[in-house]
Amino acid sequence: MDIIVEKVTKLYGAQKAVDNISFKVNTGEVLGFLGPNGAGKTTTMKAISCFLAANEGDITVGGLSVKENPEKVKSLIGYLPENNPLYQEMQVIDYLAFVAELHGVPKEEIPGRIREMIKVCGLAGEKYKNIRELSKGYKQRVGLAQALIHDPEVLILDEPTTGLDPNQIAEIRDLIRKIGKEKTVILSSHILAEVEATCDRILIINNGRIVANGTPSELRMRAHGDEILKVKISGGEPEDIFIALEDIDTIRSVAIMENSPGYFEVHSHENENSARSIFDMCAQSNWYIEELTPVETRLEDIFREVTMN
């Protein structure tokens, strides 16, 4: 089920939390939503979930406007907010039954839905415990279960792995990937490696505006715009190799890599590839290429580049 956000603005007094943003999430896609604190991520997710109304623009979920059909849109969405509000004194199965009733799940279907969520979210050993007795990881699983109990077409998860240990993060990540095969998912996180491992596409927001949108590989390409190669060449003096590399027409700059003795970092001109020219240079000089590998820009570097303002 597609989500279309079109020219949405949200004001808090004179402050624009979200400033005229537009994007689309395709059916069956897992979208990673990134941004610094206060960038507008949570506000956007709340607007999609009908928890608050935008001042301008519109959002459609499966062709339904959040302005004109908020109750219907809510029924299509499973939402896990960042603070994961749970009724601590309720048993897990009682809480899930309560949430199912709130979502209007037919009474005869509720036991089956609870069994399904217990299985999918790995809660079999915890289902009769009070929620306050659960670890942080299992509480997050309960939060996911309540978001999925009514079998929504869209899942919106705001920082679902906050406060979890690495093992718990891996478990929740695997669960989200599994869910993402069948549903449209928007996932916000501060853990960039998690987003890259889990999401099909990444959208970065800063100061209420979208500053980057694409797959991880597309963002890397846009970040540096030219080819970067890590090169190690033997058989000649480093100074001679450095000068020869600088003389290649396709190469914009050459630098000695301080943390990797004997290696050079080679930047090609935009839309140019220097690997063949480096090979020819070495063949003519009787030098040997020990390593020639592309250098990928890290997602952390891209994030800093587009949000440092």
Disulfide bonds with the S-S distance in Angstrom:
none
